[in-house]
Amino acid sequence: MTRSHKAYRTKPLPPTPRRRGGANAGPPLRFGAGAGGGVWSACPKALIVIAVATLGLWGCAQGKSKPTANSEERIKALEARCAHLESENHTVATARDKAQKLLIEADRERLRLLQEVETLKAIAQERDDLKLLVASRTAERDAAQTHFEELRKGIRSVLGRVEASLPRPLDLPAAAVSRTPRK
């Protein structure tokens, strides 16, 4: 069951190009012919690659070696723009540093003010506590004063009743009382 070499070919080979000049012009041209030494053998391919590479390098070298007026002007314009951007960068960096310093100072001030607010809140709480204490002491004082006034009125009324219940002394002349000898 071995197959022959021709059994693997399913498509026929394409027609080979012929040289101009009729039937007696010579053998047909073969592209990629290996050992037959056809037109496109390995040596001419290498020469073509070398020639293309050489021309490419020569063209690149020509463009760089001849500076034109436009490229010199462009270089000067780019250098000027670079210098301008460097100065702007320096200005922006200086402004950034100044803004950072201001931010740090503002943050410190904010922290100081927060501490001051906390202190003032404590003082306000103490003030409110003292107001409540003063109000309660004032109420106690007023209650004690009212109690004292009622006590005083009660004592006066009792004193008035006691005086009313006492007999009146005899009216002696004042000269007689003062003449009694004292020993």
LINCORMO-V355493 format. One record per run of one state. SS is the DSSP state (H for helix, E for strand, L for the rest). FROM is the first residue (numbers start at 0). TO is the last residue. If there is no record, write none. Layout:
ss=SS from=FROM to=TO
ss=SS from=FROM to=TO
//
This chain:
ss=L from=0 to=3
ss=H from=4 to=7
ss=L from=8 to=40
ss=H from=41 to=64
ss=L from=65 to=67
ss=H from=68 to=164
ss=L from=165 to=172
ss=H from=173 to=178
ss=L from=179 to=182
//
